[in-house]
Amino acid sequence: MLMKHTLMGAAVALALSAGSALAAVSADEAAKLGTSLTPFGAEKAGNADGSIPEWTGGITQPPAGFKGGGQHHIDPFPDDKPLFTITKANLDQYRDKLSAGQIALFEAYPETFQMPVYQSRRSGSAPQWVYDNTIKNATSAKLVAGGNGFADAYGGIPFAIPQNGLEALWNHIVRYRGTYITRRSAEVAVQRNGAFSPVVSETEALFRYYDPKGSYGDLKNILFYYLSFTKSPARLAGGAALVHETLDQVKEQRQAWAYAAGQRRVRRAPNLAYDTPIAASEGLRTADDTDMFNGAPDRYEWKLLGKKELYIPYNNYKISSPGVKYKDVLQVGHLNPALTRNELHRVWVVEGTLKPGARHIYSKRTLYLDEDSWQAAIVDQYDGRGELWRVSVAYLKNYYDLPTTWSAMEAFHDLQSRRYHVQNLDSEEPATVDFTKATPEDSYFTPSALRRRGTR
């Protein structure tokens, strides 16, 4: 059962849909942020039985020995042991705190899929300037263009006290992940028999929405720039891609370019949006599956269904530890459960139903958003017949060098083909995400700059 929505009447929450464009919350309501609510709008208090603790600020200092600059993260909770493990045999005891997709994974892989459950640690945290902006946004942010964008919010969560499903969805789309990042990581499509071949890339992203020196007026409809250079295997090495991610993608669609190493030419890429299949995933991930959900929300009616206590991946440091081999992470059907960590947390439940006449391979998608960070932890996706088809899982952890809560890696399961795709494997790479490099100018992310860099 969904818990009663604590910020507004449940009836109002259920009635509000994607087409709503309400005004920002009142100053009195926003005053709860940082008092009874966390600065991001989560309930500061724990739950009734204490299995979800009070939020007291999350991780505020890296563990001893951590130096940053792309160093793989040290587990801040090395002595924690599982409290219990959910298996197919005891599934009924915990069914009410699992999503339909999680339950389906137990049904699909009854002998091997498990969820070790640990002590819940509300480790989520963010810089004070992001908190400050989030509190300012609460009384100014508003949906525009029918919900395809928002205005008068910058550098923080736009709708910390959401009034409808679209506002909650935008909180996930523009959640904090630093300003400029670089990363080398692998993605793999794992076949039904467990076979896989990693594709390794070096990526860079400049989140213009989180430039501390910027403002909403500086965005010019650009949320971020993204660059990716493929390093291996040899048949793909040298290729590159550039993306300009727009805020309102109905007004101005995402712009993308591809560099072909063999031809040494930059070409405008087709519009990578909605249900366009991503080639590197072998069709297991759509363009808007990436990052659990991204891009234009206009093909769905979005509803905010309230909150629920859910076992979700959290504080997953072990699975991305240096020295962990990809072959030990990637098993038939799913990731190695022994390397995962799950905790009980409150999540916002957001449901998107395909609009009449709209086209998409998913007729419905249900997102479970961690209340402390707005990061989607689980997404259940349904096919045109209304049957559960795919399940996306984000293995969250606190990147305490910023700090922020983000996924260590993401797995996209196809329940019909029994294959899955994984992004952001980096335990075999020399480093993980680096947030410390100097922020480049916008001109660094242009097609001409891509051509110059691609010829090196």
GIHU-V994428 format. One record per residue. N is the residue number from 1. D_CENTER is the distance of its C-alpha to the mean C-alpha in Angstrom with 2 decimals. Layout:
n=[N:N]
d_center=[D_CENTER:D_CENTER]
This chain:
n=[1:2:3:4:5:6:7:8:9:10:11:12:13:14:15:16:17:18:19:20:21:22:23:24:25:26:27:28:29:30:31:32:33:34:35:36:37:38:39:40:41:42:43:44:45:46:47:48:49:50:51:52:53:54:55:56:57:58:59:60:61:62:63:64:65:66:67:68:69:70:71:72:73:74:75:76:77:78:79:80:81:82:83:84:85:86:87:88:89:90:91:92:93:94:95:96:97:98:99:100:101:102:103:104:105:106:107:108:109:110:111:112:113:114:115:116:117:118:119:120:121:122:123:124:125:126:127:128:129:130:131:132:133:134:135:136:137:138:139:140:141:142:143:144:145:146:147:148:149:150:151:152:153:154:155:156:157:158:159:160:161:162:163:164:165:166:167:168:169:170:171:172:173:174:175:176:177:178:179:180:181:182:183:184:185:186:187:188:189:190:191:192:193:194:195:196:197:198:199:200:201:202:203:204:205:206:207:208:209:210:211:212:213:214:215:216:217:218:219:220:221:222:223:224:225:226:227:228:229:230:231:232:233:234:235:236:237:238:239:240:241:242:243:244:245:246:247:248:249:250:251:252:253:254:255:256:257:258:259:260:261:262:263:264:265:266:267:268:269:270:271:272:273:274:275:276:277:278:279:280:281:282:283:284:285:286:287:288:289:290:291:292:293:294:295:296:297:298:299:300:301:302:303:304:305:306:307:308:309:310:311:312:313:314:315:316:317:318:319:320:321:322:323:324:325:326:327:328:329:330:331:332:333:334:335:336:337:338:339:340:341:342:343:344:345:346:347:348:349:350:351:352:353:354:355:356:357:358:359:360:361:362:363:364:365:366:367:368:369:370:371:372:373:374:375:376:377:378:379:380:381:382:383:384:385:386:387:388:389:390:391:392:393:394:395:396:397:398:399:400:401:402:403:404:405:406:407:408:409:410:411:412:413:414:415:416:417:418:419:420:421:422:423:424:425:426:427:428:429:430:431:432:433:434:435:436:437:438:439:440:441:442:443:444:445:446:447:448:449:450:451:452:453:454:455:456]
d_center=[24.57:22.21:23.22:24.96:22.87:24.00:23.68:25.60:27.59:25.85:27.97:26.77:23.08:23.81:25.94:23.59:21.95:20.12:23.41:23.95:24.18:25.34:26.40:24.62:25.37:28.68:29.41:30.43:27.15:25.20:27.53:25.75:22.83:23.74:26.42:25.77:22.08:19.88:19.34:15.88:17.72:17.22:20.49:22.00:24.31:23.73:24.57:28.17:28.69:26.83:24.38:21.63:23.06:23.43:20.97:23.19:21.06:18.83:19.33:21.47:23.02:22.09:24.17:27.59:27.78:24.44:25.27:22.04:22.15:19.81:21.40:19.59:18.67:21.37:20.61:21.59:22.58:24.67:27.18:25.02:26.01:24.72:26.28:26.37:24.80:23.95:25.66:27.04:30.28:29.07:26.24:28.21:28.21:24.45:23.76:23.36:20.34:18.42:16.71:18.79:16.58:16.95:20.64:20.91:19.85:22.71:25.00:24.21:24.68:26.99:28.56:25.64:22.34:22.11:19.91:21.39:20.93:21.43:22.41:19.72:19.10:17.38:16.53:14.01:15.58:15.56:18.55:21.28:21.27:17.74:19.02:22.17:20.58:18.46:21.78:23.53:21.04:21.65:25.19:24.75:21.57:22.24:21.00:23.08:23.95:23.52:19.95:18.91:18.46:19.30:21.95:23.20:20.02:18.98:17.42:15.71:13.97:16.19:16.83:16.75:19.25:18.01:20.88:19.33:16.40:15.82:15.68:13.04:10.93:11.65:10.61:6.90:7.73:9.72:8.44:10.32:9.81:13.55:16.01:16.93:15.50:17.02:16.10:17.96:16.32:17.07:15.75:17.91:18.95:20.63:23.69:25.31:27.64:25.03:25.95:23.49:23.88:21.31:20.61:20.21:19.06:19.05:16.52:16.71:14.80:16.45:14.54:17.66:16.33:16.28:19.70:21.69:24.81:23.63:23.60:22.46:25.62:24.70:21.61:23.81:20.93:18.89:15.41:15.07:16.88:15.71:18.20:18.30:21.52:22.18:24.28:25.10:26.55:29.68:29.73:26.50:26.93:27.45:25.33:22.93:20.68:20.12:17.85:18.48:15.60:17.45:16.74:19.08:18.84:21.69:23.93:22.97:20.92:18.57:21.00:20.83:23.49:24.23:26.70:29.01:30.52:33.61:34.50:33.24:32.18:29.20:28.69:26.69:24.07:23.83:21.33:18.03:16.65:16.28:17.38:18.72:18.44:17.08:20.14:18.74:17.12:20.58:19.44:16.93:13.96:14.41:13.52:11.35:9.64:8.19:4.55:4.96:7.02:8.73:12.39:15.31:15.22:19.01:19.73:18.72:20.19:17.60:18.79:17.80:19.25:19.24:18.01:18.29:18.57:16.51:16.45:12.93:12.13:12.57:14.34:14.11:16.46:18.96:17.05:16.40:19.85:22.22:24.73:22.72:23.58:21.33:24.08:23.69:19.95:20.23:22.52:23.81:21.36:18.60:17.72:20.50:20.30:22.44:19.81:17.10:17.00:16.25:17.10:17.99:15.91:16.08:13.37:13.68:14.40:13.96:15.94:16.37:19.77:20.99:23.64:27.22:28.04:24.49:23.53:20.48:20.44:18.43:20.67:18.19:14.57:13.66:10.33:10.42:8.82:9.83:12.76:12.97:9.79:8.32:4.85:4.94:6.87:9.06:9.86:13.60:15.17:18.96:21.52:24.36:26.48:24.09:23.52:20.32:19.42:15.99:13.47:9.90:9.13:6.62:9.29:8.64:11.28:12.75:13.42:16.69:18.13:16.39:15.45:11.80:9.39:6.57:6.33:9.87:9.46:8.23:11.15:12.12:15.39:18.25:20.60:23.44:23.74:22.65:20.70:17.12:15.08:13.21:11.46:11.82:14.90:16.90:19.24:22.13:21.51:23.51:20.65:16.94:15.06:17.86:17.46:21.25:22.59:24.37:22.56:24.20:25.64:24.30:27.07:25.36:22.94:25.67:27.02:30.17:28.43:26.50:29.96:31.48:28.87:28.88:32.62:32.55]
